[in-house]
Amino acid sequence: MIGIIILTHGSLGVELLKTAEMIIGKQDKVDILSVQSGSSFSELATRLDSLKEKYQNDGLLILTDMFGGSPSNIAMAYLDDKNIEVVTGVNLPMIIKAFSIRKDVTSPQELAKFASNTAKDSIIIAGELLKK
């Protein structure tokens, strides 16, 4: 099963994981990394290196909160590994989809595509939908 790291600013990742687990149950092979004010990037890189080794055989999907932010910039440094993929813009539907199908996909890239599409499809302007 592909491992997942949720790497975000502050405690966003912790809260997303708690909420997703409230909906679909406890998850294995998930780690949370947080960029806090004053965080040491070298310490985060050391932790990411360790997690990269942990998931080396099964693959790893790193979910970050926004493209161009420190979490995504740190994560993208790991894209040279074919067994790692990064998706930015993490949200609850994306996480639930990734958790739900990661046993059935063969690569982090395939999992990333499903997660990304689910996140995009979950953005709806309710007023426009209801006026149709």
TORDOBA-41499 format. One record per residue: residue number from 1; residue in one letter; x, y, z of N, C-alpha, C, O in turn. Coordinates in nm, 3 decimals. Each point is the difference from the previous one (the first is absolute). Last residue first. Example, Ala and Ser with C-alpha at 12.3 -4.5 7.8 and 13.67 -1.06 7.14 Angstrom:
BEGIN
+------+------+---------+---------+---------+---------+---------+---------+---------+---------+---------+---------+---------+---------+
! resi ! resn !     n_u !     n_v !     n_w !    ca_u !    ca_v !    ca_w !     c_u !     c_v !     c_w !     o_u !     o_v !     o_w !
+------+------+---------+---------+---------+---------+---------+---------+---------+---------+---------+---------+---------+---------+
!    2 !    S !   1.285 !  -0.225 !   0.708 !   0.082 !   0.119 !   0.006 !  -0.077 !   0.109 !   0.073 !   0.051 !   0.111 !   0.017 !
!    1 !    A !  -0.022 !  -0.683 !  -0.024 !  -0.089 !   0.119 !   0.000 !   0.090 !   0.120 !   0.000 !   0.104 !  -0.002 !   0.066 !
+------+------+---------+---------+---------+---------+---------+---------+---------+---------+---------+---------+---------+---------+
This chain:
BEGIN
+------+------+---------+---------+---------+---------+---------+---------+---------+---------+---------+---------+---------+---------+
! resi ! resn !     n_u !     n_v !     n_w !    ca_u !    ca_v !    ca_w !     c_u !     c_v !     c_w !     o_u !     o_v !     o_w !
+------+------+---------+---------+---------+---------+---------+---------+---------+---------+---------+---------+---------+---------+
!  132 !    K !  -2.942 !   2.579 !  -1.190 !  -0.017 !  -0.072 !  -0.128 !  -0.134 !  -0.068 !  -0.006 !  -0.032 !  -0.065 !  -0.099 !
!  131 !    K !   0.215 !   0.305 !   0.482 !  -0.076 !   0.083 !  -0.095 !  -0.023 !  -0.071 !  -0.131 !  -0.079 !   0.047 !  -0.082 !
!  130 !    L !   0.345 !  -0.231 !   0.444 !  -0.142 !  -0.002 !   0.035 !  -0.086 !   0.081 !  -0.096 !  -0.121 !  -0.021 !  -0.006 !
!  129 !    L !   0.596 !   0.011 !  -0.045 !  -0.053 !  -0.136 !  -0.016 !  -0.151 !  -0.003 !   0.023 !  -0.074 !  -0.064 !  -0.074 !
!  128 !    E !   0.313 !   0.464 !   0.157 !  -0.010 !  -0.027 !  -0.144 !  -0.061 !  -0.136 !  -0.026 !  -0.079 !  -0.016 !  -0.092 !
!  127 !    G !   0.164 !   0.134 !   0.540 !  -0.105 !   0.085 !  -0.057 !  -0.019 !  -0.024 !  -0.148 !  -0.113 !  -0.005 !  -0.048 !
!  126 !    A !   0.468 !  -0.214 !   0.282 !  -0.131 !  -0.057 !   0.029 !  -0.113 !   0.083 !  -0.061 !  -0.098 !  -0.056 !  -0.050 !
!  125 !    I !   0.599 !  -0.038 !  -0.102 !  -0.069 !   0.122 !   0.044 !  -0.146 !  -0.038 !   0.017 !  -0.073 !  -0.014 !  -0.098 !
!  124 !    I !   0.513 !  -0.317 !   0.132 !  -0.129 !   0.031 !  -0.062 !  -0.053 !   0.132 !   0.055 !   0.001 !   0.022 !   0.121 !
!  123 !    I !   0.423 !  -0.411 !  -0.115 !  -0.020 !   0.145 !   0.010 !  -0.123 !   0.038 !  -0.081 !  -0.003 !  -0.011 !  -0.122 !
!  122 !    S !   0.184 !  -0.434 !   0.140 !  -0.072 !   0.032 !   0.124 !  -0.024 !   0.150 !   0.017 !  -0.071 !   0.042 !   0.092 !
!  121 !    D !   0.324 !  -0.251 !  -0.455 !  -0.143 !  -0.026 !  -0.016 !  -0.081 !   0.040 !   0.124 !  -0.121 !   0.018 !  -0.008 !
!  120 !    K !   0.597 !   0.010 !   0.015 !  -0.055 !   0.096 !  -0.097 !  -0.151 !  -0.015 !  -0.012 !  -0.073 !   0.099 !  -0.004 !
!  119 !    A !   0.300 !  -0.410 !   0.274 !   0.004 !   0.133 !   0.060 !  -0.061 !   0.104 !  -0.093 !  -0.079 !   0.084 !   0.043 !
!  118 !    T !   0.130 !  -0.522 !  -0.205 !  -0.106 !   0.007 !   0.101 !  -0.005 !   0.138 !   0.064 !  -0.107 !   0.055 !   0.022 !
!  117 !    N !   0.456 !  -0.145 !  -0.327 !  -0.130 !   0.012 !  -0.068 !  -0.115 !   0.010 !   0.099 !  -0.094 !   0.077 !  -0.022 !
!  116 !    S !   0.527 !  -0.153 !   0.197 !  -0.011 !   0.133 !  -0.060 !  -0.135 !   0.020 !  -0.069 !  -0.064 !   0.103 !   0.018 !
!  115 !    A !   0.168 !  -0.530 !   0.154 !  -0.018 !   0.096 !   0.108 !  -0.021 !   0.141 !  -0.054 !  -0.087 !   0.073 !   0.046 !
!  114 !    F !   0.191 !  -0.422 !  -0.352 !  -0.134 !  -0.018 !   0.058 !  -0.028 !   0.106 !   0.108 !  -0.108 !   0.058 !   0.004 !
!  113 !    K !   0.541 !  -0.059 !  -0.187 !  -0.099 !   0.039 !  -0.101 !  -0.142 !  -0.012 !   0.054 !  -0.080 !   0.091 !  -0.016 !
!  112 !    A !   0.440 !  -0.244 !   0.283 !  -0.002 !   0.146 !  -0.008 !  -0.105 !   0.048 !  -0.099 !  -0.069 !   0.099 !   0.026 !
!  111 !    L !   0.158 !  -0.561 !   0.005 !  -0.075 !   0.047 !   0.117 !  -0.013 !   0.152 !  -0.002 !  -0.105 !   0.054 !   0.033 !
!  110 !    E !   0.375 !  -0.246 !  -0.360 !  -0.140 !  -0.034 !  -0.025 !  -0.088 !   0.048 !   0.115 !  -0.108 !   0.055 !  -0.023 !
!  109 !    Q !   0.568 !  -0.003 !   0.074 !  -0.047 !   0.089 !  -0.106 !  -0.147 !  -0.026 !  -0.033 !  -0.077 !   0.093 !  -0.021 !
!  108 !    P !   0.314 !  -0.370 !   0.330 !  -0.036 !   0.129 !   0.059 !  -0.054 !   0.097 !  -0.105 !  -0.085 !   0.084 !   0.030 !
!  107 !    S !   0.022 !  -0.609 !  -0.123 !   0.109 !   0.097 !   0.011 !  -0.047 !   0.128 !   0.069 !  -0.120 !   0.030 !  -0.001 !
!  106 !    T !  -0.160 !  -0.425 !  -0.084 !   0.134 !  -0.059 !  -0.010 !   0.114 !   0.099 !   0.016 !   0.115 !  -0.041 !   0.013 !
!  105 !    V !  -0.654 !  -0.026 !   0.193 !   0.078 !   0.062 !  -0.108 !   0.143 !  -0.052 !   0.006 !   0.045 !  -0.053 !   0.102 !
!  104 !    D !  -0.396 !  -0.059 !   0.221 !  -0.038 !  -0.051 !  -0.132 !   0.080 !   0.059 !  -0.115 !  -0.020 !  -0.040 !  -0.114 !
!  103 !    K !   0.040 !   0.157 !   0.591 !   0.030 !  -0.143 !  -0.005 !  -0.018 !  -0.055 !  -0.142 !   0.053 !  -0.106 !  -0.033 !
!  102 !    R !  -0.162 !   0.562 !   0.141 !   0.146 !  -0.023 !  -0.010 !   0.040 !  -0.146 !   0.005 !   0.112 !  -0.034 !  -0.037 !
!  101 !    I !  -0.561 !   0.280 !   0.062 !   0.041 !  -0.079 !  -0.117 !   0.147 !  -0.039 !  -0.002 !   0.045 !  -0.067 !  -0.092 !
!  100 !    S !  -0.278 !   0.325 !   0.450 !  -0.093 !  -0.105 !  -0.040 !   0.052 !  -0.088 !  -0.112 !  -0.037 !  -0.117 !  -0.008 !
!   99 !    F !   0.271 !   0.508 !   0.182 !  -0.005 !  -0.108 !   0.100 !  -0.081 !  -0.118 !  -0.051 !   0.034 !  -0.116 !   0.026 !
!   98 !    A !  -0.026 !   0.501 !  -0.295 !   0.133 !  -0.063 !   0.003 !   0.002 !  -0.116 !   0.100 !   0.054 !  -0.107 !  -0.031 !
!   97 !    K !  -0.446 !   0.367 !   0.010 !   0.018 !  -0.078 !  -0.122 !   0.134 !  -0.075 !   0.004 !   0.006 !  -0.119 !  -0.030 !
!   96 !    I !  -0.093 !   0.418 !   0.379 !  -0.088 !  -0.117 !   0.011 !   0.014 !  -0.089 !  -0.123 !   0.004 !  -0.122 !   0.013 !
!   95 !    I !   0.230 !   0.531 !  -0.015 !   0.055 !  -0.094 !   0.098 !  -0.085 !  -0.126 !   0.009 !   0.053 !  -0.112 !   0.001 !
!   94 !    M !  -0.209 !   0.463 !  -0.274 !   0.123 !  -0.058 !  -0.055 !   0.056 !  -0.105 !   0.093 !   0.037 !  -0.109 !  -0.044 !
!   93 !    P !  -0.409 !   0.367 !   0.190 !  -0.037 !  -0.101 !  -0.101 !   0.123 !  -0.068 !  -0.060 !  -0.003 !  -0.120 !  -0.025 !
!   92 !    L !   0.091 !   0.474 !   0.339 !  -0.060 !  -0.121 !   0.059 !  -0.044 !  -0.103 !  -0.105 !   0.030 !  -0.118 !   0.018 !
!   91 !    N !   0.374 !   0.438 !  -0.151 !  -0.129 !   0.028 !   0.064 !  -0.061 !  -0.133 !   0.045 !   0.052 !  -0.107 !  -0.030 !
!   90 !    V !   0.437 !   0.356 !  -0.204 !  -0.067 !  -0.107 !   0.074 !  -0.132 !   0.049 !   0.060 !  -0.010 !   0.111 !   0.052 !
!   89 !    G !   0.366 !   0.079 !  -0.373 !  -0.141 !   0.034 !   0.013 !  -0.080 !  -0.102 !   0.077 !  -0.118 !  -0.021 !  -0.026 !
!   88 !    T !   0.558 !  -0.143 !  -0.242 !  -0.026 !   0.118 !   0.083 !  -0.151 !   0.025 !   0.006 !  -0.077 !  -0.061 !  -0.075 !
!   87 !    V !   0.419 !  -0.387 !  -0.008 !  -0.121 !   0.070 !  -0.043 !  -0.021 !   0.118 !   0.094 !   0.003 !  -0.016 !   0.122 !
!   86 !    V !   0.411 !  -0.365 !  -0.278 !  -0.045 !   0.110 !   0.084 !  -0.127 !   0.059 !  -0.061 !  -0.005 !   0.023 !  -0.121 !
!   85 !    E !   0.320 !  -0.521 !   0.117 !  -0.072 !   0.104 !  -0.073 !  -0.051 !   0.103 !   0.101 !  -0.021 !  -0.032 !   0.117 !
!   84 !    I !   0.398 !  -0.420 !  -0.174 !  -0.061 !   0.107 !   0.080 !  -0.073 !   0.096 !  -0.094 !   0.051 !   0.035 !  -0.106 !
!   83 !    N !   0.229 !  -0.405 !  -0.030 !  -0.095 !  -0.063 !   0.089 !  -0.067 !   0.101 !   0.094 !  -0.064 !  -0.038 !   0.099 !
!   82 !    K !   0.420 !   0.136 !  -0.415 !  -0.116 !  -0.045 !  -0.078 !  -0.109 !  -0.061 !   0.087 !  -0.112 !  -0.019 !  -0.047 !
!   81 !    D !   0.482 !   0.411 !   0.166 !  -0.024 !  -0.141 !   0.029 !  -0.128 !  -0.044 !  -0.072 !  -0.106 !   0.060 !   0.022 !
!   80 !    D !   0.242 !   0.388 !  -0.026 !   0.095 !  -0.074 !  -0.083 !  -0.011 !  -0.151 !   0.023 !   0.053 !  -0.079 !  -0.078 !
!   79 !    L !  -0.302 !   0.421 !   0.324 !  -0.060 !  -0.050 !  -0.124 !   0.098 !  -0.072 !  -0.091 !  -0.042 !  -0.062 !  -0.098 !
!   78 !    Y !   0.093 !   0.307 !   0.535 !   0.004 !  -0.147 !   0.001 !  -0.056 !  -0.061 !  -0.129 !  -0.009 !  -0.122 !  -0.012 !
!   77 !    A !   0.015 !   0.594 !   0.129 !   0.141 !  -0.040 !  -0.006 !   0.015 !  -0.152 !  -0.009 !   0.108 !  -0.051 !  -0.029 !
!   76 !    M !  -0.528 !   0.272 !   0.101 !   0.039 !  -0.014 !  -0.141 !   0.147 !  -0.036 !  -0.017 !   0.040 !  -0.045 !  -0.107 !
!   75 !    A !  -0.233 !   0.138 !   0.542 !  -0.041 !  -0.129 !  -0.056 !   0.050 !  -0.019 !  -0.142 !   0.040 !  -0.111 !  -0.038 !
!   74 !    I !   0.031 !   0.528 !   0.257 !   0.080 !  -0.106 !   0.063 !  -0.031 !  -0.134 !  -0.065 !   0.091 !  -0.077 !  -0.033 !
!   73 !    N !  -0.350 !   0.439 !  -0.103 !   0.138 !   0.018 !  -0.046 !   0.092 !  -0.107 !   0.059 !   0.087 !  -0.052 !  -0.070 !
!   72 !    S !  -0.535 !   0.072 !   0.214 !   0.011 !  -0.057 !  -0.135 !   0.142 !   0.017 !  -0.054 !   0.049 !  -0.088 !  -0.072 !
!   71 !    P !  -0.137 !   0.268 !   0.505 !  -0.020 !  -0.146 !  -0.003 !   0.015 !  -0.059 !  -0.140 !   0.066 !  -0.102 !  -0.017 !
!   70 !    S !  -0.032 !   0.584 !   0.067 !   0.114 !  -0.078 !   0.051 !  -0.025 !  -0.151 !  -0.001 !   0.090 !  -0.074 !  -0.041 !
!   69 !    G !  -0.371 !   0.347 !  -0.313 !   0.026 !   0.017 !   0.142 !   0.117 !  -0.087 !   0.044 !   0.043 !  -0.089 !  -0.073 !
!   68 !    G !  -0.226 !   0.078 !  -0.372 !   0.084 !   0.117 !   0.022 !   0.029 !   0.028 !   0.146 !   0.088 !   0.080 !   0.030 !
!   67 !    F !  -0.524 !  -0.351 !  -0.148 !   0.116 !   0.007 !  -0.087 !   0.077 !   0.129 !   0.027 !  -0.060 !   0.107 !   0.010 !
!   66 !    M !  -0.239 !  -0.343 !   0.374 !  -0.010 !   0.092 !  -0.115 !   0.131 !   0.006 !  -0.077 !   0.109 !   0.001 !   0.057 !
!   65 !    D !  -0.218 !  -0.346 !   0.293 !  -0.116 !   0.089 !  -0.002 !  -0.006 !   0.095 !  -0.119 !  -0.107 !   0.017 !  -0.058 !
!   64 !    T !   0.307 !  -0.535 !   0.057 !   0.034 !   0.128 !   0.063 !  -0.116 !   0.098 !  -0.018 !  -0.090 !  -0.023 !  -0.081 !
!   63 !    L !   0.239 !  -0.540 !   0.057 !  -0.107 !   0.097 !  -0.021 !   0.037 !   0.129 !   0.073 !   0.025 !  -0.002 !   0.120 !
!   62 !    I !   0.230 !  -0.469 !  -0.321 !   0.009 !   0.112 !   0.093 !  -0.106 !   0.102 !  -0.038 !  -0.002 !   0.049 !  -0.113 !
!   61 !    L !   0.108 !  -0.605 !   0.037 !  -0.070 !   0.118 !  -0.050 !   0.011 !   0.107 !   0.109 !  -0.037 !  -0.024 !   0.115 !
!   60 !    L !   0.314 !  -0.466 !  -0.246 !  -0.037 !   0.106 !   0.093 !  -0.069 !   0.114 !  -0.075 !   0.049 !   0.047 !  -0.103 !
!   59 !    G !   0.134 !  -0.621 !   0.083 !  -0.028 !   0.129 !  -0.062 !  -0.057 !   0.098 !   0.101 !  -0.048 !  -0.037 !   0.107 !
!   58 !    D !   0.221 !  -0.429 !  -0.041 !  -0.141 !   0.012 !  -0.037 !  -0.033 !   0.129 !  -0.074 !  -0.106 !   0.008 !  -0.062 !
!   57 !    N !   0.557 !  -0.123 !   0.227 !  -0.050 !  -0.113 !  -0.079 !  -0.142 !   0.020 !  -0.052 !  -0.032 !  -0.044 !  -0.111 !
!   56 !    Q !   0.250 !   0.379 !   0.393 !   0.077 !  -0.023 !  -0.121 !  -0.059 !  -0.111 !  -0.088 !  -0.005 !   0.015 !  -0.122 !
!   55 !    Y !  -0.110 !   0.216 !   0.566 !  -0.097 !  -0.035 !  -0.104 !   0.066 !  -0.036 !  -0.132 !  -0.067 !  -0.002 !  -0.103 !
!   54 !    K !   0.329 !   0.119 !   0.491 !  -0.107 !  -0.082 !   0.057 !  -0.096 !  -0.050 !  -0.110 !  -0.047 !  -0.114 !   0.006 !
!   53 !    E !   0.388 !   0.430 !  -0.112 !   0.053 !  -0.136 !   0.016 !  -0.108 !  -0.096 !   0.050 !  -0.007 !  -0.114 !  -0.045 !
!   52 !    K !  -0.105 !   0.564 !   0.019 !   0.024 !  -0.050 !  -0.137 !   0.053 !  -0.142 !   0.007 !  -0.043 !  -0.085 !  -0.078 !
!   51 !    L !  -0.003 !   0.321 !   0.478 !  -0.128 !  -0.053 !  -0.048 !   0.012 !  -0.054 !  -0.142 !  -0.067 !  -0.097 !  -0.037 !
!   50 !    S !   0.446 !   0.306 !   0.224 !  -0.031 !  -0.120 !   0.078 !  -0.131 !  -0.065 !  -0.050 !  -0.007 !  -0.122 !  -0.014 !
!   49 !    D !   0.132 !   0.537 !  -0.168 !   0.094 !  -0.104 !  -0.044 !  -0.030 !  -0.133 !   0.070 !   0.002 !  -0.105 !  -0.063 !
!   48 !    L !  -0.240 !   0.482 !   0.205 !  -0.047 !  -0.048 !  -0.130 !   0.092 !  -0.109 !  -0.055 !  -0.047 !  -0.097 !  -0.058 !
!   47 !    R !   0.177 !   0.310 !   0.455 !  -0.118 !  -0.084 !   0.024 !  -0.056 !  -0.056 !  -0.130 !  -0.042 !  -0.115 !  -0.006 !
!   46 !    T !   0.397 !   0.419 !  -0.027 !   0.047 !  -0.122 !   0.065 !  -0.116 !  -0.096 !   0.026 !   0.012 !  -0.120 !  -0.023 !
!   45 !    A !  -0.113 !   0.546 !  -0.139 !   0.062 !  -0.082 !  -0.105 !   0.053 !  -0.131 !   0.058 !  -0.010 !  -0.104 !  -0.065 !
!   44 !    L !  -0.160 !   0.421 !   0.365 !  -0.108 !  -0.058 !  -0.079 !   0.056 !  -0.089 !  -0.110 !  -0.054 !  -0.108 !  -0.026 !
!   43 !    E !   0.364 !   0.345 !   0.280 !  -0.064 !  -0.103 !   0.083 !  -0.114 !  -0.067 !  -0.075 !  -0.017 !  -0.122 !   0.007 !
!   42 !    S !   0.227 !   0.488 !  -0.209 !   0.090 !  -0.116 !  -0.002 !  -0.056 !  -0.114 !   0.086 !   0.017 !  -0.117 !  -0.034 !
!   41 !    F !  -0.242 !   0.531 !   0.024 !  -0.019 !  -0.075 !  -0.124 !   0.093 !  -0.121 !  -0.007 !  -0.037 !  -0.103 !  -0.057 !
!   40 !    S !  -0.174 !   0.351 !   0.493 !   0.128 !  -0.024 !  -0.063 !  -0.023 !  -0.084 !  -0.126 !  -0.047 !  -0.113 !   0.009 !
!   39 !    S !  -0.309 !   0.467 !   0.244 !   0.040 !  -0.138 !  -0.028 !   0.137 !  -0.004 !  -0.066 !   0.036 !   0.089 !  -0.076 !
!   38 !    G !  -0.317 !   0.300 !   0.219 !   0.132 !  -0.028 !   0.055 !   0.046 !  -0.143 !  -0.023 !   0.103 !  -0.041 !   0.055 !
!   37 !    S !  -0.604 !   0.096 !  -0.090 !   0.082 !   0.121 !   0.004 !   0.133 !  -0.034 !   0.067 !   0.002 !  -0.051 !   0.112 !
!   36 !    Q !  -0.217 !  -0.366 !  -0.328 !  -0.041 !   0.097 !   0.101 !   0.087 !   0.125 !  -0.013 !   0.106 !  -0.004 !  -0.061 !
!   35 !    V !  -0.254 !  -0.452 !  -0.230 !   0.092 !   0.112 !  -0.003 !  -0.057 !   0.105 !   0.095 !  -0.102 !   0.063 !  -0.027 !
!   34 !    S !   0.028 !  -0.619 !   0.016 !  -0.052 !   0.135 !   0.007 !   0.113 !   0.101 !  -0.010 !   0.105 !  -0.016 !   0.062 !
!   33 !    L !  -0.262 !  -0.538 !  -0.169 !   0.112 !   0.092 !   0.024 !  -0.057 !   0.141 !  -0.007 !  -0.079 !   0.032 !  -0.089 !
!   32 !    I !  -0.108 !  -0.579 !   0.138 !  -0.027 !   0.144 !  -0.007 !   0.130 !   0.074 !   0.026 !   0.072 !  -0.029 !   0.096 !
!   31 !    D !  -0.232 !  -0.496 !  -0.285 !   0.080 !   0.084 !   0.089 !  -0.033 !   0.145 !  -0.025 !  -0.034 !   0.041 !  -0.111 !
!   30 !    V !  -0.151 !  -0.586 !   0.012 !  -0.020 !   0.143 !  -0.018 !   0.087 !   0.073 !   0.100 !   0.002 !  -0.034 !   0.118 !
!   29 !    K !  -0.106 !  -0.462 !  -0.167 !   0.097 !   0.054 !  -0.095 !  -0.031 !   0.145 !  -0.039 !   0.003 !   0.037 !  -0.117 !
!   28 !    D !  -0.421 !  -0.266 !   0.315 !   0.139 !  -0.039 !   0.018 !   0.085 !   0.069 !  -0.106 !  -0.050 !   0.051 !  -0.099 !
!   27 !    Q !  -0.456 !   0.081 !   0.333 !   0.084 !  -0.028 !  -0.116 !   0.140 !  -0.039 !   0.042 !   0.055 !   0.054 !   0.096 !
!   26 !    K !  -0.608 !  -0.027 !   0.107 !   0.144 !   0.012 !   0.024 !   0.080 !  -0.043 !  -0.123 !  -0.036 !  -0.098 !  -0.065 !
!   25 !    G !  -0.469 !   0.262 !  -0.028 !   0.069 !  -0.089 !   0.091 !   0.151 !   0.021 !   0.003 !   0.057 !   0.071 !  -0.082 !
!   24 !    I !  -0.418 !   0.183 !  -0.156 !   0.024 !  -0.132 !  -0.061 !   0.081 !  -0.095 !   0.087 !   0.028 !  -0.112 !  -0.042 !
!   23 !    I !  -0.187 !   0.558 !   0.195 !  -0.096 !  -0.038 !  -0.104 !   0.023 !  -0.144 !  -0.048 !  -0.096 !  -0.076 !  -0.013 !
!   22 !    M !   0.382 !   0.283 !   0.333 !  -0.133 !   0.002 !   0.061 !  -0.104 !  -0.053 !  -0.101 !  -0.098 !  -0.064 !   0.038 !
!   21 !    E !   0.539 !   0.130 !  -0.182 !  -0.014 !  -0.124 !   0.078 !  -0.135 !  -0.006 !   0.072 !  -0.053 !  -0.109 !   0.023 !
!   20 !    A !   0.159 !   0.502 !  -0.262 !  -0.014 !  -0.112 !  -0.094 !  -0.020 !  -0.131 !   0.075 !  -0.083 !  -0.082 !  -0.039 !
!   19 !    T !   0.175 !   0.462 !   0.298 !  -0.133 !   0.009 !  -0.060 !  -0.024 !  -0.115 !  -0.097 !  -0.107 !  -0.061 !   0.001 !
!   18 !    K !   0.534 !   0.106 !   0.199 !  -0.101 !  -0.031 !   0.103 !  -0.141 !  -0.004 !  -0.061 !  -0.079 !  -0.088 !   0.030 !
!   17 !    L !   0.431 !   0.230 !  -0.312 !   0.007 !  -0.143 !   0.029 !  -0.105 !  -0.040 !   0.103 !  -0.070 !  -0.100 !  -0.019 !
!   16 !    L !   0.113 !   0.556 !  -0.077 !  -0.055 !  -0.071 !  -0.116 !   0.001 !  -0.151 !   0.025 !  -0.098 !  -0.069 !  -0.030 !
!   15 !    E !   0.301 !   0.342 !   0.353 !  -0.147 !   0.012 !   0.005 !  -0.066 !  -0.070 !  -0.120 !  -0.106 !  -0.060 !   0.015 !
!   14 !    V !   0.579 !   0.078 !   0.007 !  -0.051 !  -0.077 !   0.115 !  -0.152 !   0.001 !  -0.001 !  -0.064 !  -0.104 !   0.018 !
!   13 !    G !   0.282 !   0.375 !  -0.334 !   0.011 !  -0.142 !  -0.031 !  -0.055 !  -0.088 !   0.109 !  -0.069 !  -0.099 !  -0.027 !
!   12 !    L !   0.094 !   0.574 !   0.096 !  -0.100 !  -0.037 !  -0.101 !   0.002 !  -0.151 !  -0.028 !  -0.106 !  -0.062 !  -0.006 !
!   11 !    S !   0.376 !   0.365 !   0.314 !  -0.064 !  -0.127 !   0.038 !  -0.106 !  -0.045 !  -0.100 !  -0.081 !  -0.088 !   0.032 !
!   10 !    G !   0.496 !   0.409 !  -0.186 !  -0.069 !  -0.011 !   0.129 !  -0.060 !  -0.137 !   0.022 !   0.057 !  -0.102 !  -0.039 !
!    9 !    H !   0.067 !   0.143 !  -0.448 !   0.027 !   0.107 !   0.095 !  -0.080 !  -0.028 !   0.128 !  -0.114 !  -0.048 !  -0.006 !
!    8 !    T !   0.232 !  -0.385 !  -0.280 !  -0.073 !   0.127 !  -0.010 !   0.058 !   0.106 !   0.092 !   0.085 !  -0.026 !   0.085 !
!    7 !    L !  -0.079 !  -0.514 !  -0.292 !   0.101 !   0.101 !   0.037 !  -0.061 !   0.138 !  -0.021 !  -0.018 !   0.044 !  -0.114 !
!    6 !    I !  -0.095 !  -0.602 !   0.138 !  -0.072 !   0.127 !  -0.012 !   0.094 !   0.106 !   0.059 !   0.024 !   0.003 !   0.120 !
!    5 !    I !   0.051 !  -0.519 !  -0.335 !   0.044 !   0.103 !   0.093 !  -0.084 !   0.124 !  -0.028 !  -0.011 !   0.044 !  -0.115 !
!    4 !    I !  -0.023 !  -0.609 !   0.004 !  -0.042 !   0.139 !  -0.023 !   0.058 !   0.087 !   0.110 !  -0.008 !  -0.032 !   0.119 !
!    3 !    G !   0.082 !  -0.495 !  -0.381 !   0.001 !   0.088 !   0.116 !  -0.040 !   0.141 !  -0.037 !   0.015 !   0.042 !  -0.115 !
!    2 !    I !  -0.153 !  -0.527 !  -0.125 !   0.077 !   0.123 !  -0.015 !  -0.012 !   0.084 !   0.127 !  -0.110 !   0.020 !   0.052 !
!    1 !    M !   0.076 !  -0.563 !  -0.080 !  -0.085 !   0.118 !   0.000 !   0.089 !   0.124 !   0.000 !   0.097 !   0.009 !   0.075 !
+------+------+---------+---------+---------+---------+---------+---------+---------+---------+---------+---------+---------+---------+
